[in-house]
Amino acid sequence: MTAPFSDLAAGVKSRAIITAEDTLEIRRAVWPDGKIDPAEAEAIFDVNTSVKGSGQDWVDFFAQAISTYVVWQQSPVGYVDDAKADWLMAKIDADGRVDSLGELELLVKILEDATNIPEALKDYALRQIEQIVLTGTGPTRDGGSLDPGSINATEANLLRRMLFAQASDGPASISRAEARMLFRIKDATISGDNAPEWKTLFVQAIGNHLMANNLYHPLARERAARLEAFMNNTRSSPASFLGRMFSSKPARGFADAFAKRDVVDQDAAIAADRAIDSSEEAWLKAEINADGKLDPLEEALLAFLAEESGTAIKP
């Protein structure tokens, strides 16, 4: 960490307020080498914890800088390792809460930027975002606000970003844990003055959980590391690579990938997932009947499922 950045950080922390000019000076002091070192990451987090007021300039820089450190500065690139996941959770927990500006945006940005993250961090992000949506107050990065007891358009957009982020619990699809979280949020805010965007998100996300087919699964971190090492190996010639590829059994996968039966299998898998099976129906009924009544969002969900799947479910 450079002396100018250390002095800037100390000055901001002493005032407990950061201006757009402060943010610009810190950005200039940190980014010349294009990297965030561990000491700089610690200092940036400490500044965020210390300030009582921050604008969009600081929130953007904070989320970008820490995401760069956590997501992009290790091998394989895009895969958050356990050490950095543990560091991130400890830093957020240091002040006992998720800050409604910087730390909240940071969690969502890491989910969006990363290819995959440890399960512990996925679970942590899910819990923290649920709590901040239900209990948080104050402004968010895009100028909206967090309002406890109801879901506004800003919060619905925040949830949508998190749920469909690349490194979320179910990339491109909604996992069972995420579906349960949505039902908990729905139950806690059912009497609130909720935005139409929340109803749309709830219905679409639960429908996705029950009917979507997720063909994408990120490589495991270990396999991604081996692939990255191979791609960075400049000692192998293209000829030797092609020779190894076609002489090995896995090479059959290149031909199999284009076989017609593969397309048919995918179509069959999509059709099978679109149908709601008995275990999915039992789970849905249990969620709907938990409070002994059918609310408007659940009615909308059942109507959507009947139209999309062709199956009418009666709770």
Residue, then its C-alpha position, 0 to 999 in steps of 0.5 A: m500500500t502506497a503512502p499517499f493512499s494510506d494518508l488519504a484513507a486516514g484522513v477520510k476515516s478521521r472525518a467519517i465522511i467521504t466525498a466524490e473528490d476523496t473517492l477520485e483521489i483514492r481511485r488514482a492512488v490504488w489503480p496505477d498497477g491495475k491490482i488491489d493488494p491485501a493491505e489495500a483491500e483491508a484499508i478500502f474495507d476499513v474506510n467503507t466501515s468508517v464513513k457515515g455517508s457515501g455517494q454512488d461514486w464511493v459505492d461503485f469504487f468500493a464494490q469494483a475494487i473489492s470484487t477485483y481483489v476477491v474474484w479476479q486476482q487468483s488462479p483460476v480467474g473468476y473462481v473465489d477461493d475459500a480463503k478470500a470467501d472467509w476474509l470477505m465474510a469476516k470483513i462484512d461481519a466485523d461491524g455486525r451488519v451488511d451496510s445498505l450501500g457498499e457491502l450490499e452492492l458488493l455482495v451482488k457484484i461478486l455474484e455477478d462477476a464470479t464464475n463460481i464461489p464456495e457454497a459457504l459464501k453463496d449461503y451467506a450472501l443469500r442470508q444477508i440479502e434476505q435480511i437487508v431486504l426485510t429490515g434494511t433502511g436508507p438509500t441504495r446505489d441506484g438512488g432507490s431506497l430500502d423500506p422494511g415491511s414491503i418490497n419496492a421496485t429497487e428491492a425487487n431489482l436487487l433480488r432479481r440481480m442476485l437470483f440470476a447472477q452467474a455465481s448465485d446458488g442456481p445460475a440461470s435457474i432458481s434453487r430450492a434454497e432461493a425459492r424458500m427465501l422468496f416464500r419467506i420474504k413474501d410471507a413477511t411483506i404480504s400486507g405491505d405496499n409492494a411494487p408490481e415488480w415484486k409480484t412479477l419476480f416472485v411468480q417468475a422465479i418460483g415458476n423457474h424453480l419448478m419448470a426450468n431446465n438448467l443446462y449450464h453448470p460451471l466447471a469445478r474450481e480444480r478442473a478450471a485450474r487445470l484448464e487455465a494452466f493448460m491454456n497458459n502453457t506456451r511450450s506445447s505446439p498446436a500440432s502436439f495439442l491436436g494429436r493428444m486431443f484426437s488420440s484420447k478417449p475424451a476426444r469423442g466428446f467433440a463428435d458426440a456434442f454435435a450428434k442429433r441424439d444429443v439435441v433430442d436428449q436436451d429437448a426431452a430434458i427440457a420437456a421433462d423439467r417443464a412438467i411439475d412432478s409429484s415431489e415438486e407439487a408436494w413442496l409447493k403445496a406445503e409452502i402455500n398451506a403453511d399459513g393456512k390461506l391462499d394469498p394473492l401472490e400464490e393465486a397468481l403463481l398457480a395461474f401462471l403454472a397452470e398456463e405454462s405447464g398445462t397442470a392445474i394445482k389445487p393447494 
